[in-house]
Amino acid sequence: MAISNRAKKVTTHTLQEMKQAGEKITMLTSYDYSLARLVDAAGIDVILVGDSASNVMAGNETTVPITLDHMIYHAQCVVNGVDRALVVVDMPFGSYQGDSKTALDSAIRIMKESGGHAVKLEGGEEVAESIERIVGAGIPVQGHLGLTPQSIYKFGTYTVRAKEEAEAAQLLKDAKAIEAAGCFSIVFEKIPADLAAKVSAELSIPTIGIGAGPDCDGQVLVLHDMLGITKDFSPRFLRRYADLGESIDGAVKQYISDVQSGEFPNADESY
């Protein structure tokens, strides 16, 4: 039985209650007012203003180029469209890796200038001090382990992480370290399902999976991928729930045809 009231504002405490009750958490990305408003109205629990905006909004190959100013802009737009969902904002590459003061300054900018409700950053033990400092300032932090796209040039590949015993053990260690530092939840990206299940069971905070199997406490997908707006990205974990790319293509072609033929606008559409 669901414990959350779908009309109530979602908070980090709500997510903790959902984990304890065994109720799955739903999370999608959004980057603009119009789509965020639709996603929120549909009843999503968490909206991630992801640094994936670098890919799907700006057309960059990786998430690395997007700046703190860009992320704050996208987050402002999303927050303006949201009534219920918890809005988590990605801290972009370069905004927290230097030291904990830089990380705190960046997190404060995101919260003050965007109106977001929490921040997310990638990494394990090496960012625990920054997480602790940000949380100490009253800002909720979501962690991110497994495949960490901001480190793609280090990994050199988008393949599944933590398949080997040593890396799996380190992931568990990292998860416990950032939980202890104060994270309210952790995203696991592209790790073996059995490892995600094991770590999720050992943590007291919620886990959100993307390519991490069904036993995480929730799931997240990139909105443009699951709606079929983007076509050139088809990982195993992606399920497309619509084909808006085809719908948009058809609508635009029909509009072009109607304008060229003189059918649009007609008498009813004119003043």
Secondary structure, 3 states (H helix, E strand, C coil): CCCCCCCCCCCHHHHHHHHHHCCCEEEEECCCHHHHHHHHHHCCCEEEECCCHHHHCCCCCCCCCCCHHHHHHHHHHHHHCCCCCEEEEECCCCCCCCCHHHHHHHHHHHHHHHCCCEEECCCCHHHHHHHHHHHHCCCCEEEEEECCHHHHHHHCCCCCCCCCHHHHHHHHHHHHHHHHHCCCEEEEECCCHHHHHHHHHHCCCCEEEECCCCCCCEEEECHHHHCCCCCCCCCCCCCCCCCHHHHHHHHHHHHHHHHHHCCCCCHHHCC
